[in-house]
């Protein structure tokens, strides 16, 4: 019971969601049970349990990231008040929004038109009076930038807290 409360509070602080925190606590205890034969006597149970918890959180972040990518590719998002993704009560969507905000203005516009509003590269090129190659270049640089920034922020988030 003592570890359950500590883990729950840890996950609640990170995810800001009661349901997700409860689920991650359960996953952590399941992993602990499954891999009990790998536990070391050198380290106390607290340390090992929170290492498993951190791993569970990273797995959750990765899974959520994949879902967000699939969501973006569907083109079902709506842009309102600088919010690109719906609020999942989880910081990953904030990382994505921050990454988009750091793009240069034209690259940001190209990315939003393509990925969020579903315009083709040809339509974007015509709309912005630029070549298709320029649109492709902006998209590849935007995607690379967003992946880098989001990944760095997620890793930083996991290791700081």
NUFIMI-610499 format. One record per residue: residue number from 1; residue in one letter; chain; x negated, z, y negated of N, C-alpha, C, O in turn. Coordinates in steps of 0.02 Angstrom, whole numbers. Layout:
REM residues N
<k:NUM&r:A&c:A&nx:X&nz:Z&ny:Y&cax:X&caz:Z&cay:Y&cx:X&cz:Z&cy:Y&ox:X&oz:Z&oy:Y> $
...
REM end
This chain:
REM residues 161
<k:1&r:X&c:A&nx:-41&nz:0&ny:60&cax:0&caz:0&cay:0&cx:-44&cz:0&cy:-63&ox:-27&oz:-32&oy:-113> $
<k:2&r:X&c:A&nx:-99&nz:37&ny:-60&cax:-145&caz:41&cay:-117&cx:-172&cz:-28&cy:-135&ox:-174&oz:-46&oy:-194> $
<k:3&r:X&c:A&nx:-194&nz:-66&ny:-85&cax:-221&caz:-132&cay:-97&cx:-167&cz:-182&cy:-118&ox:-180&oz:-227&oy:-159> $
<k:4&r:X&c:A&nx:-108&nz:-173&ny:-92&cax:-53&caz:-217&cay:-110&cx:-40&cz:-214&cy:-185&ox:-32&oz:-266&oy:-218> $
<k:5&r:X&c:A&nx:-37&nz:-156&ny:-213&cax:-23&caz:-147&cay:-285&cx:-79&cz:-177&cy:-327&ox:-66&oz:-211&oy:-376> $
<k:6&r:X&c:A&nx:-141&nz:-164&ny:-306&cax:-198&caz:-191&cay:-343&cx:-197&cz:-268&cy:-343&ox:-207&oz:-300&oy:-394> $
<k:7&r:X&c:A&nx:-186&nz:-296&ny:-284&cax:-184&caz:-369&cay:-278&cx:-126&cz:-398&cy:-318&ox:-134&oz:-448&oy:-353> $
<k:8&r:X&c:A&nx:-69&nz:-367&ny:-312&cax:-10&caz:-391&cay:-348&cx:-24&cz:-392&cy:-424&ox:-8&oz:-441&oy:-457> $
<k:9&r:X&c:A&nx:-52&nz:-339&ny:-450&cax:-67&caz:-335&cay:-522&cx:-119&cz:-387&cy:-542&ox:-114&oz:-418&oy:-595> $
<k:10&r:X&c:A&nx:-168&nz:-397&ny:-499&cax:-220&caz:-448&cay:-511&cx:-187&cz:-517&cy:-517&ox:-200&oz:-554&oy:-564> $
<k:11&r:X&c:A&nx:-146&nz:-535&ny:-468&cax:-114&caz:-601&cay:-468&cx:-62&cz:-607&cy:-524&ox:-55&oz:-661&oy:-553> $
<k:12&r:X&c:A&nx:-27&nz:-554&ny:-538&cax:23&caz:-556&cay:-592&cx:-11&cz:-569&cy:-659&ox:15&oz:-607&oy:-700> $
<k:13&r:X&c:A&nx:-69&nz:-539&ny:-669&cax:-106&caz:-550&cay:-731&cx:-128&cz:-622&cy:-737&ox:-128&oz:-651&oy:-792> $
<k:14&r:X&c:A&nx:-148&nz:-652&ny:-681&cax:-173&caz:-720&cay:-682&cx:-117&cz:-772&cy:-687&ox:-123&oz:-822&oy:-722> $
<k:15&r:X&c:A&nx:-63&nz:-761&ny:-651&cax:-11&caz:-812&cay:-646&cx:49&cz:-800&cy:-692&ox:85&oz:-847&oy:-709> $
<k:16&r:X&c:A&nx:58&nz:-739&ny:-712&cax:115&caz:-720&cay:-755&cx:182&cz:-736&cy:-722&ox:231&oz:-751&oy:-756> $
<k:17&r:X&c:A&nx:183&nz:-733&ny:-656&cax:244&caz:-747&cay:-618&cx:249&cz:-698&cy:-560&ox:204&oz:-692&oy:-519> $
<k:18&r:X&c:A&nx:305&nz:-661&ny:-557&cax:316&caz:-613&cay:-503&cx:316&cz:-647&cy:-434&ox:285&oz:-623&oy:-387> $
<k:19&r:X&c:A&nx:352&nz:-702&ny:-430&cax:358&caz:-737&cay:-366&cx:290&cz:-763&cy:-341&ox:273&oz:-755&oy:-283> $
<k:20&r:X&c:A&nx:253&nz:-794&ny:-385&cax:188&caz:-821&cay:-366&cx:141&cz:-765&cy:-348&ox:103&oz:-770&oy:-299> $
<k:21&r:X&c:A&nx:142&nz:-711&ny:-386&cax:99&caz:-654&cay:-371&cx:115&cz:-625&cy:-302&ox:70&oz:-610&oy:-263> $
<k:22&r:X&c:A&nx:179&nz:-617&ny:-286&cax:199&caz:-591&cay:-221&cx:177&cz:-638&cy:-165&ox:152&oz:-615&oy:-113> $
<k:23&r:X&c:A&nx:186&nz:-702&ny:-176&cax:166&caz:-750&cay:-125&cx:91&cz:-749&cy:-114&ox:68&oz:-752&oy:-56> $
<k:24&r:X&c:A&nx:52&nz:-746&ny:-168&cax:-20&caz:-745&cay:-161&cx:-45&cz:-681&cy:-127&ox:-95&oz:-682&oy:-91> $
<k:25&r:X&c:A&nx:-12&nz:-625&ny:-139&cax:-29&caz:-563&cay:-104&cx:-20&cz:-573&cy:-29&ox:-63&oz:-554&oy:11> $
<k:26&r:X&c:A&nx:36&nz:-602&ny:-10&cax:50&caz:-613&cay:61&cx:-2&cz:-660&cy:92&ox:-27&oz:-648&oy:147> $
<k:27&r:X&c:A&nx:-18&nz:-713&ny:56&cax:-68&caz:-760&cay:80&cx:-136&cz:-726&cy:89&ox:-171&oz:-739&oy:138> $
<k:28&r:X&c:A&nx:-153&nz:-683&ny:42&cax:-217&caz:-647&cay:46&cx:-219&cz:-602&cy:108&ox:-270&oz:-601&oy:143> $
<k:29&r:X&c:A&nx:-166&nz:-566&ny:121&cax:-165&caz:-523&cay:180&cx:-165&cz:-563&cy:245&ox:-193&oz:-542&oy:295> $
<k:30&r:X&c:A&nx:-132&nz:-620&ny:244&cax:-133&caz:-663&cay:303&cx:-204&cz:-688&cy:316&ox:-227&oz:-688&oy:373> $
<k:31&r:X&c:A&nx:-238&nz:-709&ny:263&cax:-308&caz:-732&cay:271&cx:-352&cz:-675&cy:294&ox:-396&oz:-685&oy:337> $
<k:32&r:X&c:A&nx:-341&nz:-615&ny:268&cax:-380&caz:-557&cay:289&cx:-371&cz:-546&cy:364&ox:-420&oz:-534&oy:400> $
<k:33&r:X&c:A&nx:-309&nz:-551&ny:388&cax:-296&caz:-540&cay:458&cx:-326&cz:-595&cy:501&ox:-357&oz:-582&oy:553> $
<k:34&r:X&c:A&nx:-319&nz:-657&ny:479&cax:-345&caz:-714&cay:517&cx:-421&cz:-712&cy:524&ox:-448&oz:-730&oy:576> $
<k:35&r:X&c:A&nx:-453&nz:-691&ny:472&cax:-526&caz:-693&cay:471&cx:-557&cz:-623&cy:475&ox:-613&oz:-611&oy:451> $
<k:36&r:X&c:A&nx:-520&nz:-577&ny:505&cax:-545&caz:-508&cay:510&cx:-610&cz:-504&cy:549&ox:-650&oz:-459&oy:536> $
<k:37&r:X&c:A&nx:-621&nz:-550&ny:596&cax:-682&caz:-549&cay:636&cx:-743&cz:-568&cy:595&ox:-800&oz:-557&oy:616> $
<k:38&r:X&c:A&nx:-733&nz:-598&ny:536&cax:-790&caz:-618&cay:493&cx:-806&cz:-565&cy:441&ox:-854&oz:-574&oy:403> $
<k:39&r:X&c:A&nx:-768&nz:-512&ny:437&cax:-781&caz:-459&cay:388&cx:-848&cz:-426&cy:402&ox:-868&oz:-417&oy:460> $
<k:40&r:X&c:A&nx:-883&nz:-409&ny:349&cax:-949&caz:-379&cay:356&cx:-945&cz:-304&cy:343&ox:-908&oz:-280&oy:299> $
<k:41&r:X&c:A&nx:-985&nz:-268&ny:381&cax:-989&caz:-195&cay:369&cx:-1034&cz:-178&cy:310&ox:-1034&oz:-122&oy:286> $
<k:42&r:X&c:A&nx:-1072&nz:-227&ny:286&cax:-1116&caz:-217&cay:229&cx:-1077&cz:-204&cy:165&ox:-1098&oz:-166&oy:122> $
<k:43&r:X&c:A&nx:-1020&nz:-237&ny:159&cax:-981&caz:-234&cay:98&cx:-916&cz:-195&cy:110&ox:-888&oz:-196&oy:165> $
<k:44&r:X&c:A&nx:-894&nz:-161&ny:58&cax:-832&caz:-123&cay:66&cx:-772&cz:-170&cy:68&ox:-776&oz:-227&oy:47> $
<k:45&r:X&c:A&nx:-718&nz:-146&ny:93&cax:-658&caz:-186&cay:102&cx:-631&cz:-212&cy:35&ox:-606&oz:-268&oy:31> $
<k:46&r:X&c:A&nx:-636&nz:-171&ny:-17&cax:-613&caz:-192&cay:-83&cx:-646&cz:-259&cy:-104&ox:-612&oz:-306&oy:-124> $
<k:47&r:X&c:A&nx:-711&nz:-261&ny:-99&cax:-748&caz:-320&cay:-120&cx:-728&cz:-381&cy:-79&ox:-715&oz:-435&oy:-107> $
<k:48&r:X&c:A&nx:-725&nz:-373&ny:-14&cax:-707&caz:-429&cay:29&cx:-635&cz:-452&cy:18&ox:-621&oz:-512&oy:19> $
<k:49&r:X&c:A&nx:-591&nz:-404&ny:8&cax:-520&caz:-421&cay:-3&cx:-512&cz:-460&cy:-68&ox:-473&oz:-508&oy:-71> $
<k:50&r:X&c:A&nx:-547&nz:-440&ny:-121&cax:-540&caz:-475&cay:-184&cx:-576&cz:-542&cy:-184&ox:-558&oz:-587&oy:-223> $
<k:51&r:X&c:A&nx:-626&nz:-550&ny:-142&cax:-655&caz:-616&cay:-133&cx:-605&cz:-663&cy:-100&ox:-598&oz:-721&oy:-120> $
<k:52&r:X&c:A&nx:-569&nz:-638&ny:-51&cax:-516&caz:-677&cay:-19&cx:-461&cz:-692&cy:-70&ox:-434&oz:-747&oy:-71> $
<k:53&r:X&c:A&nx:-444&nz:-643&ny:-112&cax:-393&caz:-653&cay:-163&cx:-414&cz:-707&cy:-212&ox:-374&oz:-749&oy:-231> $
<k:54&r:X&c:A&nx:-477&nz:-706&ny:-234&cax:-502&caz:-756&cay:-280&cx:-497&cz:-826&cy:-248&ox:-479&oz:-874&oy:-281> $
<k:55&r:X&c:A&nx:-515&nz:-829&ny:-185&cax:-511&caz:-893&cay:-149&cx:-438&cz:-917&cy:-145&ox:-425&oz:-976&oy:-153> $
<k:56&r:X&c:A&nx:-393&nz:-871&ny:-132&cax:-322&caz:-889&cay:-129&cx:-297&cz:-915&cy:-196&ox:-258&oz:-962&oy:-199> $
<k:57&r:X&c:A&nx:-320&nz:-884&ny:-250&cax:-301&caz:-905&cay:-317&cx:-329&cz:-975&cy:-332&ox:-294&oz:-1017&oy:-360> $
<k:58&r:X&c:A&nx:-391&nz:-987&ny:-313&cax:-421&caz:-1053&cay:-324&cx:-383&cz:-1106&cy:-284&ox:-370&oz:-1161&oy:-309> $
<k:59&r:X&c:A&nx:-365&nz:-1090&ny:-222&cax:-325&caz:-1136&cay:-182&cx:-258&cz:-1152&cy:-216&ox:-236&oz:-1209&oy:-217> $
<k:60&r:X&c:A&nx:-228&nz:-1100&ny:-243&cax:-164&caz:-1109&cay:-278&cx:-172&cz:-1154&cy:-339&ox:-131&oz:-1198&oy:-352> $
<k:61&r:X&c:A&nx:-226&nz:-1143&ny:-377&cax:-240&caz:-1183&cay:-437&cx:-250&cz:-1256&cy:-417&ox:-224&oz:-1301&oy:-450> $
<k:62&r:X&c:A&nx:-288&nz:-1267&ny:-365&cax:-300&caz:-1336&cay:-341&cx:-235&cz:-1369&cy:-319&ox:-221&oz:-1427&oy:-336> $
<k:63&r:X&c:A&nx:-194&nz:-1332&ny:-282&cax:-131&caz:-1359&cay:-259&cx:-85&cz:-1376&cy:-318&ox:-54&oz:-1429&oy:-319> $
<k:64&r:X&c:A&nx:-83&nz:-1332&ny:-367&cax:-42&caz:-1343&cay:-426&cx:-68&cz:-1403&cy:-465&ox:-29&oz:-1442&oy:-493> $
<k:65&r:X&c:A&nx:-134&nz:-1410&ny:-468&cax:-164&caz:-1466&cay:-502&cx:-144&cz:-1532&cy:-470&ox:-128&oz:-1580&oy:-505> $
<k:66&r:X&c:A&nx:-144&nz:-1534&ny:-405&cax:-122&caz:-1595&cay:-369&cx:-49&cz:-1610&cy:-384&ox:-31&oz:-1668&oy:-394> $
<k:67&r:X&c:A&nx:-8&nz:-1558&ny:-385&cax:63&caz:-1569&cay:-401&cx:72&cz:-1594&cy:-471&ox:114&oz:-1637&oy:-484> $
<k:68&r:X&c:A&nx:32&nz:-1568&ny:-518&cax:36&caz:-1591&cay:-587&cx:16&cz:-1664&cy:-593&ox:47&oz:-1702&oy:-630> $
<k:69&r:X&c:A&nx:-37&nz:-1684&ny:-556&cax:-58&caz:-1754&cay:-557&cx:-3&cz:-1799&cy:-531&ox:11&oz:-1851&oy:-559> $
<k:70&r:X&c:A&nx:30&nz:-1778&ny:-476&cax:84&caz:-1818&cay:-449&cx:142&cz:-1822&cy:-499&ox:174&oz:-1874&oy:-506> $
<k:71&r:X&c:A&nx:155&nz:-1767&ny:-532&cax:208&caz:-1764&cay:-582&cx:193&cz:-1812&cy:-639&ox:238&oz:-1848&oy:-662> $
<k:72&r:X&c:A&nx:131&nz:-1813&ny:-661&cax:111&caz:-1857&cay:-716&cx:118&cz:-1930&cy:-695&ox:142&oz:-1971&oy:-734> $
<k:73&r:X&c:A&nx:97&nz:-1945&ny:-635&cax:100&caz:-2014&cay:-611&cx:171&cz:-2040&cy:-604&ox:182&oz:-2100&oy:-606> $
<k:74&r:X&c:A&nx:219&nz:-1996&ny:-597&cax:288&caz:-2017&cay:-593&cx:315&cz:-2041&cy:-660&ox:365&oz:-2077&oy:-664> $
<k:75&r:X&c:A&nx:282&nz:-2019&ny:-714&cax:304&caz:-2039&cay:-781&cx:369&cz:-2007&cy:-802&ox:406&oz:-2035&oy:-842> $
<k:76&r:X&c:A&nx:383&nz:-1947&ny:-776&cax:447&caz:-1914&cay:-792&cx:440&cz:-1862&cy:-846&ox:489&oz:-1829&oy:-864> $
<k:77&r:X&c:A&nx:380&nz:-1855&ny:-874&cax:371&caz:-1804&cay:-925&cx:399&cz:-1827&cy:-992&ox:406&oz:-1887&oy:-1005> $
<k:78&r:X&c:A&nx:416&nz:-1779&ny:-1032&cax:438&caz:-1793&cay:-1100&cx:392&cz:-1757&cy:-1148&ox:371&oz:-1700&oy:-1134> $
<k:79&r:X&c:A&nx:376&nz:-1788&ny:-1202&cax:332&caz:-1757&cay:-1251&cx:375&cz:-1723&cy:-1303&ox:418&oz:-1754&oy:-1335> $
<k:80&r:X&c:A&nx:363&nz:-1658&ny:-1312&cax:398&caz:-1622&cay:-1364&cx:355&cz:-1564&cy:-1387&ox:333&oz:-1523&oy:-1348> $
<k:81&r:X&c:A&nx:345&nz:-1561&ny:-1452&cax:307&caz:-1507&cay:-1482&cx:239&cz:-1498&cy:-1449&ox:219&oz:-1441&oy:-1435> $
<k:82&r:X&c:A&nx:203&nz:-1551&ny:-1436&cax:136&caz:-1550&cay:-1407&cx:134&cz:-1521&cy:-1337&ox:79&oz:-1506&oy:-1313> $
<k:83&r:X&c:A&nx:188&nz:-1512&ny:-1305&cax:190&caz:-1489&cay:-1235&cx:195&cz:-1550&cy:-1191&ox:243&oz:-1587&oy:-1195> $
<k:84&r:X&c:A&nx:145&nz:-1560&ny:-1150&cax:144&caz:-1619&cay:-1107&cx:178&cz:-1604&cy:-1040&ox:215&oz:-1646&oy:-1015> $
<k:85&r:X&c:A&nx:166&nz:-1546&ny:-1013&cax:196&caz:-1526&cay:-949&cx:246&cz:-1470&cy:-960&ox:239&oz:-1432&oy:-1008> $
<k:86&r:X&c:A&nx:295&nz:-1463&ny:-917&cax:340&caz:-1407&cay:-923&cx:303&cz:-1341&cy:-912&ox:250&oz:-1340&oy:-880> $
<k:87&r:X&c:A&nx:330&nz:-1288&ny:-938&cax:298&caz:-1223&cay:-931&cx:308&cz:-1197&cy:-860&ox:365&oz:-1183&oy:-840> $
<k:88&r:X&c:A&nx:254&nz:-1190&ny:-823&cax:257&caz:-1164&cay:-755&cx:241&cz:-1090&cy:-754&ox:233&oz:-1060&oy:-701> $
<k:89&r:X&c:A&nx:235&nz:-1060&ny:-814&cax:212&caz:-991&cay:-820&cx:145&cz:-982&cy:-785&ox:132&oz:-931&oy:-754> $
<k:90&r:X&c:A&nx:105&nz:-1031&ny:-792&cax:38&caz:-1029&cay:-762&cx:-9&cz:-1064&cy:-809&ox:10&oz:-1113&oy:-842> $
<k:91&r:X&c:A&nx:-69&nz:-1041&ny:-814&cax:-115&caz:-1064&cay:-865&cx:-142&cz:-1134&cy:-854&ox:-171&oz:-1163&oy:-900> $
<k:92&r:X&c:A&nx:-134&nz:-1163&ny:-796&cax:-160&caz:-1229&cay:-783&cx:-129&cz:-1281&cy:-828&ox:-163&oz:-1325&oy:-853> $
<k:93&r:X&c:A&nx:-64&nz:-1276&ny:-841&cax:-31&caz:-1324&cay:-885&cx:-59&cz:-1316&cy:-956&ox:-63&oz:-1366&oy:-993> $
<k:94&r:X&c:A&nx:-78&nz:-1256&ny:-976&cax:-109&caz:-1245&cay:-1041&cx:-177&cz:-1280&cy:-1044&ox:-195&oz:-1309&oy:-1095> $
<k:95&r:X&c:A&nx:-215&nz:-1277&ny:-988&cax:-279&caz:-1311&cay:-985&cx:-270&cz:-1386&cy:-995&ox:-307&oz:-1418&oy:-1032> $
<k:96&r:X&c:A&nx:-220&nz:-1413&ny:-962&cax:-206&caz:-1485&cay:-967&cx:-187&cz:-1503&cy:-1039&ox:-212&oz:-1552&oy:-1067> $
<k:97&r:X&c:A&nx:-144&nz:-1463&ny:-1069&cax:-123&caz:-1475&cay:-1139&cx:-183&cz:-1471&cy:-1186&ox:-190&oz:-1512&oy:-1231> $
<k:98&r:X&c:A&nx:-227&nz:-1423&ny:-1175&cax:-287&caz:-1415&cay:-1217&cx:-332&cz:-1475&cy:-1208&ox:-361&oz:-1500&oy:-1257> $
<k:99&r:X&c:A&nx:-340&nz:-1498&ny:-1147&cax:-383&caz:-1557&cay:-1134&cx:-356&cz:-1618&cy:-1170&ox:-394&oz:-1657&oy:-1198> $
<k:100&r:X&c:A&nx:-290&nz:-1627&ny:-1170&cax:-260&caz:-1684&cay:-1205&cx:-270&cz:-1678&cy:-1280&ox:-283&oz:-1728&oy:-1314> $
<k:101&r:X&c:A&nx:-263&nz:-1618&ny:-1306&cax:-271&caz:-1608&cay:-1378&cx:-341&cz:-1624&cy:-1402&ox:-351&oz:-1642&oy:-1461> $
<k:102&r:X&c:A&nx:-391&nz:-1618&ny:-1359&cax:-461&caz:-1630&cay:-1379&cx:-480&cz:-1703&cy:-1376&ox:-536&oz:-1721&oy:-1396> $
<k:103&r:X&c:A&nx:-436&nz:-1747&ny:-1353&cax:-452&caz:-1818&cay:-1352&cx:-452&cz:-1847&cy:-1422&ox:-415&oz:-1823&oy:-1465> $
<k:104&r:X&c:A&nx:-493&nz:-1898&ny:-1435&cax:-489&caz:-1932&cay:-1499&cx:-420&cz:-1963&cy:-1508&ox:-386&oz:-1978&oy:-1459> $
<k:105&r:X&c:A&nx:-397&nz:-1972&ny:-1570&cax:-328&caz:-1993&cay:-1583&cx:-306&cz:-2057&cy:-1546&ox:-252&oz:-2058&oy:-1516> $
<k:106&r:X&c:A&nx:-345&nz:-2110&ny:-1548&cax:-324&caz:-2172&cay:-1516&cx:-323&cz:-2163&cy:-1440&ox:-276&oz:-2186&oy:-1408> $
<k:107&r:X&c:A&nx:-373&nz:-2131&ny:-1413&cax:-376&caz:-2119&cay:-1340&cx:-317&cz:-2076&cy:-1318&ox:-287&oz:-2088&oy:-1265> $
<k:108&r:X&c:A&nx:-300&nz:-2027&ny:-1358&cax:-243&caz:-1984&cay:-1343&cx:-178&cz:-2025&cy:-1342&ox:-136&oz:-2018&oy:-1298> $
<k:109&r:X&c:A&nx:-171&nz:-2068&ny:-1392&cax:-111&caz:-2110&cay:-1397&cx:-106&cz:-2157&cy:-1337&ox:-52&oz:-2166&oy:-1308> $
<k:110&r:X&c:A&nx:-163&nz:-2188&ny:-1317&cax:-164&caz:-2233&cay:-1260&cx:-146&cz:-2195&cy:-1196&ox:-107&oz:-2220&oy:-1156> $
<k:111&r:X&c:A&nx:-174&nz:-2136&ny:-1188&cax:-159&caz:-2096&cay:-1128&cx:-85&cz:-2078&cy:-1125&ox:-54&oz:-2085&oy:-1072> $
<k:112&r:X&c:A&nx:-58&nz:-2055&ny:-1179&cax:13&caz:-2034&cay:-1181&cx:58&cz:-2094&cy:-1168&ox:107&oz:-2089&oy:-1130> $
<k:113&r:X&c:A&nx:43&nz:-2150&ny:-1199&cax:84&caz:-2210&cay:-1188&cx:82&cz:-2232&cy:-1115&ox:133&oz:-2252&oy:-1087> $
<k:114&r:X&c:A&nx:23&nz:-2229&ny:-1085&cax:16&caz:-2253&cay:-1017&cx:44&cz:-2204&cy:-965&ox:88&oz:-2221&oy:-927> $
<k:115&r:X&c:A&nx:17&nz:-2143&ny:-965&cax:33&caz:-2096&cay:-912&cx:99&cz:-2059&cy:-922&ox:132&oz:-2041&oy:-874> $
<k:116&r:X&c:A&nx:117&nz:-2048&ny:-983&cax:176&caz:-2007&cay:-995&cx:238&cz:-2047&cy:-1014&ox:294&oz:-2026&oy:-1001> $
<k:117&r:X&c:A&nx:227&nz:-2105&ny:-1044&cax:285&caz:-2145&cay:-1064&cx:292&cz:-2208&cy:-1021&ox:341&oz:-2244&oy:-1028> $
<k:118&r:X&c:A&nx:244&nz:-2221&ny:-978&cax:250&caz:-2274&cay:-929&cx:238&cz:-2345&cy:-954&ox:259&oz:-2393&oy:-921> $
<k:119&r:X&c:A&nx:206&nz:-2353&ny:-1010&cax:190&caz:-2420&cay:-1035&cx:134&cz:-2451&cy:-993&ox:90&oz:-2415&oy:-969> $
<k:120&r:X&c:A&nx:136&nz:-2516&ny:-985&cax:82&caz:-2552&cay:-951&cx:24&cz:-2559&cy:-999&ox:32&oz:-2551&oy:-1060> $
<k:121&r:X&c:A&nx:-35&nz:-2576&ny:-973&cax:-93&caz:-2587&cay:-1016&cx:-80&cz:-2644&cy:-1064&ox:-100&oz:-2641&oy:-1123> $
<k:122&r:X&c:A&nx:-47&nz:-2697&ny:-1041&cax:-32&caz:-2754&cay:-1084&cx:14&cz:-2733&cy:-1142&ox:3&oz:-2753&oy:-1199> $
<k:123&r:X&c:A&nx:65&nz:-2692&ny:-1126&cax:111&caz:-2669&cay:-1178&cx:75&cz:-2625&cy:-1229&ox:87&oz:-2629&oy:-1289> $
<k:124&r:X&c:A&nx:30&nz:-2583&ny:-1205&cax:-8&caz:-2539&cay:-1250&cx:-54&cz:-2581&cy:-1294&ox:-58&oz:-2569&oy:-1354> $
<k:125&r:X&c:A&nx:-87&nz:-2631&ny:-1264&cax:-131&caz:-2674&cay:-1303&cx:-93&cz:-2710&cy:-1358&ox:-116&oz:-2715&oy:-1414> $
<k:126&r:X&c:A&nx:-34&nz:-2736&ny:-1342&cax:7&caz:-2769&cay:-1392&cx:31&cz:-2721&cy:-1446&ox:30&oz:-2737&oy:-1505> $
<k:127&r:X&c:A&nx:52&nz:-2662&ny:-1425&cax:78&caz:-2612&cay:-1472&cx:25&cz:-2588&cy:-1521&ox:39&oz:-2580&oy:-1580> $
<k:128&r:X&c:A&nx:-36&nz:-2578&ny:-1496&cax:-90&caz:-2551&cay:-1539&cx:-136&cz:-2605&cy:-1567&ox:-184&oz:-2590&oy:-1602> $
<k:129&r:X&c:A&nx:-122&nz:-2667&ny:-1550&cax:-163&caz:-2724&cay:-1573&cx:-236&cz:-2717&cy:-1552&ox:-281&oz:-2725&oy:-1592> $
<k:130&r:X&c:A&nx:-246&nz:-2701&ny:-1488&cax:-313&caz:-2696&cay:-1459&cx:-313&cz:-2736&cy:-1394&ox:-260&oz:-2755&oy:-1369> $
<k:131&r:X&c:A&nx:-373&nz:-2748&ny:-1367&cax:-377&caz:-2787&cay:-1306&cx:-360&cz:-2744&cy:-1245&ox:-363&oz:-2682&oy:-1248> $
<k:132&r:X&c:A&nx:-344&nz:-2777&ny:-1190&cax:-329&caz:-2740&cay:-1127&cx:-392&cz:-2704&cy:-1103&ox:-387&oz:-2648&oy:-1077> $
<k:133&r:X&c:A&nx:-450&nz:-2735&ny:-1113&cax:-512&caz:-2702&cay:-1093&cx:-523&cz:-2637&cy:-1132&ox:-548&oz:-2588&oy:-1104> $
<k:134&r:X&c:A&nx:-505&nz:-2637&ny:-1195&cax:-510&caz:-2576&cay:-1235&cx:-463&cz:-2522&cy:-1209&ox:-480&oz:-2463&oy:-1206> $
<k:135&r:X&c:A&nx:-402&nz:-2543&ny:-1191&cax:-354&caz:-2496&cay:-1163&cx:-382&cz:-2466&cy:-1098&ox:-379&oz:-2406&oy:-1088> $
<k:136&r:X&c:A&nx:-408&nz:-2509&ny:-1054&cax:-437&caz:-2485&cay:-991&cx:-495&cz:-2437&cy:-1004&ox:-501&oz:-2385&oy:-970> $
<k:137&r:X&c:A&nx:-537&nz:-2453&ny:-1053&cax:-593&caz:-2410&cay:-1070&cx:-568&cz:-2342&cy:-1095&ox:-594&oz:-2290&oy:-1075> $
<k:138&r:X&c:A&nx:-519&nz:-2343&ny:-1139&cax:-491&caz:-2280&cay:-1165&cx:-461&cz:-2238&cy:-1108&ox:-471&oz:-2178&oy:-1106> $
<k:139&r:X&c:A&nx:-425&nz:-2271&ny:-1063&cax:-394&caz:-2234&cay:-1007&cx:-446&cz:-2203&cy:-962&ox:-439&oz:-2145&oy:-943> $
<k:140&r:X&c:A&nx:-497&nz:-2241&ny:-943&cax:-547&caz:-2213&cay:-898&cx:-584&cz:-2155&cy:-930&ox:-598&oz:-2104&oy:-897> $
<k:141&r:X&c:A&nx:-600&nz:-2160&ny:-994&cax:-633&caz:-2106&cay:-1030&cx:-587&cz:-2045&cy:-1038&ox:-609&oz:-1988&oy:-1033> $
<k:142&r:X&c:A&nx:-524&nz:-2058&ny:-1052&cax:-475&caz:-2003&cay:-1060&cx:-467&cz:-1965&cy:-995&ox:-468&oz:-1904&oy:-994> $
<k:143&r:X&c:A&nx:-458&nz:-2001&ny:-940&cax:-449&caz:-1969&cay:-875&cx:-510&cz:-1929&cy:-856&ox:-505&oz:-1872&oy:-833> $
<k:144&r:X&c:A&nx:-569&nz:-1958&ny:-866&cax:-631&caz:-1923&cay:-850&cx:-637&cz:-1859&cy:-892&ox:-655&oz:-1806&oy:-867> $
<k:145&r:X&c:A&nx:-621&nz:-1864&ny:-956&cax:-625&caz:-1806&cay:-1002&cx:-575&cz:-1751&cy:-980&ox:-593&oz:-1693&oy:-977> $
<k:146&r:X&c:A&nx:-514&nz:-1771&ny:-966&cax:-463&caz:-1722&cay:-947&cx:-482&cz:-1687&cy:-881&ox:-474&oz:-1627&oy:-875> $
<k:147&r:X&c:A&nx:-506&nz:-1725&ny:-833&cax:-527&caz:-1695&cay:-769&cx:-584&cz:-1645&cy:-781&ox:-582&oz:-1590&oy:-753> $
<k:148&r:X&c:A&nx:-632&nz:-1664&ny:-821&cax:-690&caz:-1621&cay:-834&cx:-668&cz:-1557&cy:-869&ox:-686&oz:-1502&oy:-848> $
<k:149&r:X&c:A&nx:-631&nz:-1564&ny:-923&cax:-610&caz:-1506&cay:-962&cx:-565&cz:-1460&cy:-921&ox:-574&oz:-1399&oy:-921> $
<k:150&r:X&c:A&nx:-517&nz:-1488&ny:-886&cax:-470&caz:-1448&cay:-847&cx:-508&cz:-1411&cy:-792&ox:-495&oz:-1352&oy:-780> $
<k:151&r:X&c:A&nx:-553&nz:-1445&ny:-758&cax:-591&caz:-1414&cay:-704&cx:-635&cz:-1357&cy:-731&ox:-636&oz:-1303&oy:-702> $
<k:152&r:X&c:A&nx:-670&nz:-1370&ny:-787&cax:-712&caz:-1318&cay:-816&cx:-672&cz:-1257&cy:-838&ox:-693&oz:-1201&oy:-826> $
<k:153&r:X&c:A&nx:-615&nz:-1268&ny:-869&cax:-573&caz:-1212&cay:-890&cx:-545&cz:-1173&cy:-831&ox:-541&oz:-1112&oy:-833> $
<k:154&r:X&c:A&nx:-525&nz:-1208&ny:-778&cax:-499&caz:-1175&cay:-719&cx:-553&cz:-1133&cy:-685&ox:-539&oz:-1077&oy:-665> $
<k:155&r:X&c:A&nx:-612&nz:-1159&ny:-680&cax:-668&caz:-1122&cay:-650&cx:-684&cz:-1061&cy:-693&ox:-694&oz:-1006&oy:-668> $
<k:156&r:X&c:A&nx:-688&nz:-1072&ny:-758&cax:-702&caz:-1017&cay:-804&cx:-648&cz:-963&cy:-798&ox:-664&oz:-903&oy:-796> $
<k:157&r:X&c:A&nx:-586&nz:-983&ny:-794&cax:-530&caz:-937&cay:-786&cx:-538&cz:-894&cy:-723&ox:-528&oz:-834&oy:-725> $
<k:158&r:X&c:A&nx:-556&nz:-926&ny:-669&cax:-562&caz:-891&cay:-605&cx:-620&cz:-842&cy:-605&ox:-615&oz:-788&oy:-575> $
<k:159&r:X&c:A&nx:-676&nz:-858&ny:-637&cax:-734&caz:-815&cay:-634&cx:-735&cz:-762&cy:-688&ox:-766&oz:-710&oy:-679> $
<k:160&r:X&c:A&nx:-702&nz:-773&ny:-743&cax:-701&caz:-723&cay:-796&cx:-655&cz:-666&cy:-776&ox:-672&oz:-607&oy:-786> $
<k:161&r:X&c:A&nx:-598&nz:-682&ny:-749&cax:-549&caz:-631&cay:-733&cx:-554&cz:-615&cy:-660&ox:-517&oz:-573&oy:-635> $
REM end
